[in-house]
Amino acid sequence: MSTDNQPASADEGDSGLTADAPSLEELQDRVDELEHALTELESDDGQKKMTIVATKGSFDMAYPPLILASTAAAFDWEVVVFHTFWGLDIIHEEKSKNLKMSAVGNPNMPVPNAVAAIPGMDRMATRMMEKRIDENGTPTIEDLIDLSIETGVELQACQMTIELMDYDEADFYDGVTTGIGAATALQHMAESDVQLLI
């Protein structure tokens, strides 16, 4: 009986497959390298990053960047808020206490623009909102700045705007990072998972 169709022995079948196969020690080294690379990837990408650019300095527009920043920081995100132009007033210790709402052009104001343009309407609208914030127990702007700094948010002041507005670096809240340029802000934006312009 012919044996041409008989399967090759185990030794014969394995010899061609195992000639270039890595040793057990080499395989273990490769596994260790992959595990190390995975650990580095997890540590790099594990913490989400967010950059917020705050450009407006009105009373109502001070809240969104600070609320979003402090909330993200509470979830262990790395957060930077870059304040430029009128947004700089949010972190200016004196000016932040006197921010006003604009009644003109605000679609949520229950008065027409002709009435909203009357002198003193901005102040009245601001007082109404401050009263509502107080009654609701909502944190003040100063509270949110303190909370943001405490939770690790980096509040940055645009250096060009500081010079343009003729502000002094000492005018800002303790903990605010000054001397930041657009290039630094752009670098953080490029590395961030979330970028917001407010």
C-alpha positions in Angstrom: 0.0 0.0 0.0 1.4 3.4 -1.0 2.3 5.8 1.7 2.5 8.9 -0.5 -0.6 10.4 1.1 0.4 9.7 4.6 0.8 12.9 6.8 4.3 13.9 7.7 5.5 13.2 11.1 5.4 15.9 13.8 9.1 16.4 13.6 9.1 16.8 9.8 6.1 19.2 9.8 7.5 21.5 12.5 11.0 21.7 11.2 10.1 24.2 8.4 7.9 26.3 10.7 10.2 26.7 13.7 13.5 27.4 12.0 13.0 31.2 12.3 10.5 31.3 15.2 11.5 33.4 18.2 12.5 31.8 21.4 10.3 31.9 24.5 12.6 34.4 26.0 12.4 36.7 22.9 8.6 36.4 22.9 8.5 37.4 26.6 10.7 40.4 25.9 8.3 41.5 23.1 5.3 41.1 25.5 7.1 43.2 28.1 7.9 45.9 25.5 4.3 46.0 24.4 3.0 46.2 27.9 5.4 49.1 28.7 4.3 51.0 25.5 0.6 50.5 26.4 1.2 51.8 30.0 2.9 54.9 28.5 0.0 55.4 26.1 -2.5 55.1 28.9 -0.6 57.6 31.1 -0.4 60.1 28.2 -4.0 59.8 27.0 -5.6 59.0 30.3 -6.1 62.6 31.4 -8.3 64.7 29.0 -7.2 68.2 28.2 -9.4 71.2 27.5 -8.5 74.7 26.4 -11.0 77.6 26.7 -10.4 81.0 25.2 -12.3 83.6 27.1 -12.7 86.8 24.9 -15.7 88.5 26.5 -15.7 90.4 29.8 -19.4 91.0 30.5 -21.0 89.8 33.7 -23.0 87.0 32.0 -20.1 85.8 29.8 -17.8 85.4 32.8 -19.7 82.4 34.0 -19.5 79.9 31.1 -15.7 79.6 30.9 -15.4 79.4 34.7 -18.2 76.9 35.2 -16.9 74.7 32.4 -13.3 74.9 33.6 -14.0 74.1 37.2 -16.4 71.3 36.3 -13.8 69.7 33.9 -11.1 70.0 36.6 -13.4 68.2 39.1 -13.4 65.3 36.6 -9.6 65.4 36.7 -9.2 67.1 33.3 -6.2 69.3 32.6 -7.7 72.7 31.9 -6.4 76.0 30.7 -8.5 79.1 30.3 -6.7 81.7 28.1 -8.1 85.2 28.8 -7.6 87.7 26.0 -9.0 91.2 25.2 -12.1 91.9 27.3 -12.0 88.4 28.8 -9.0 89.6 30.7 -11.4 91.6 33.0 -12.7 88.3 34.4 -9.4 87.6 36.2 -8.6 91.3 36.9 -9.2 91.5 40.7 -10.8 95.0 40.6 -12.6 94.9 37.3 -14.1 91.4 37.9 -16.1 92.9 40.8 -17.7 95.5 38.5 -18.6 93.4 35.4 -22.0 94.4 33.8 -24.5 92.7 31.7 -25.4 94.3 28.3 -29.1 94.9 28.0 -28.8 96.0 24.4 -28.9 93.2 21.8 -29.6 90.6 24.4 -32.5 88.5 23.1 -33.3 87.2 26.6 -33.9 90.7 28.0 -37.7 91.2 28.4 -37.5 94.8 26.9 -37.0 96.1 23.4 -33.6 97.5 22.4 -34.9 101.1 22.5 -35.7 100.7 26.2 -32.5 98.6 26.9 -30.4 101.5 25.5 -31.7 103.9 28.2 -28.8 104.9 30.5 -28.7 102.7 33.6 -30.3 99.7 32.0 -27.1 97.7 32.0 -26.7 98.3 35.7 -30.3 97.4 36.4 -30.0 94.2 34.4 -26.8 93.3 36.2 -28.5 93.9 39.6 -31.4 91.7 38.6 -29.0 88.9 37.7 -26.9 89.3 40.8 -30.1 89.1 42.9 -31.2 85.9 41.1 -27.7 84.4 41.6 -27.8 85.3 45.3 -31.3 83.8 45.8 -30.4 80.7 43.9 -27.2 80.1 45.9 -25.1 80.2 42.6 -21.4 80.9 43.2 -20.2 84.4 42.4 -17.5 85.1 39.8 -15.0 85.4 42.6 -16.1 82.1 44.1 -15.7 80.4 40.7 -12.2 81.9 40.2 -11.1 80.6 43.6 -12.7 77.2 42.9 -11.0 77.0 39.5 -7.6 77.8 40.9 -8.1 75.4 43.8 -9.0 72.5 41.5 -5.9 73.1 39.3 -7.3 75.1 36.4 -4.6 77.3 34.9 -6.1 80.7 34.4 -3.9 82.5 31.9 -3.6 86.2 31.0 -2.7 87.1 27.5 0.5 89.2 27.6 -0.3 91.2 24.5 -3.6 92.2 26.0 -2.1 93.1 29.3 0.2 95.5 27.5 -2.6 96.8 25.2 -4.9 97.5 28.2 -2.1 99.0 30.2 -2.7 96.5 33.1 -0.2 95.5 35.6 0.6 91.8 36.4 -0.1 92.6 40.0 -3.7 93.5 39.1 -4.8 89.9 38.7 -5.9 87.3 41.2 -3.3 85.3 43.0 -2.7 82.1 41.0 -3.3 83.6 37.6 -0.5 82.9 35.1 0.7 86.0 33.3 3.1 86.5 30.5 1.4 83.9 28.2 1.6 84.5 24.5 -0.6 83.3 21.7 2.0 80.6 20.6 1.8 79.0 24.1 -2.0 79.1 24.0 -2.0 77.5 20.5 0.3 74.7 21.6 -2.0 73.8 24.4 -5.0 73.9 22.0 -3.3 71.6 19.6 -2.7 69.1 22.4 -6.3 69.4 23.8 -9.2 67.0 23.4 -11.6 69.9 23.7 -11.2 73.5 22.5 -13.8 76.2 23.2 -14.0 79.9 22.2 -16.3 81.9 24.5 
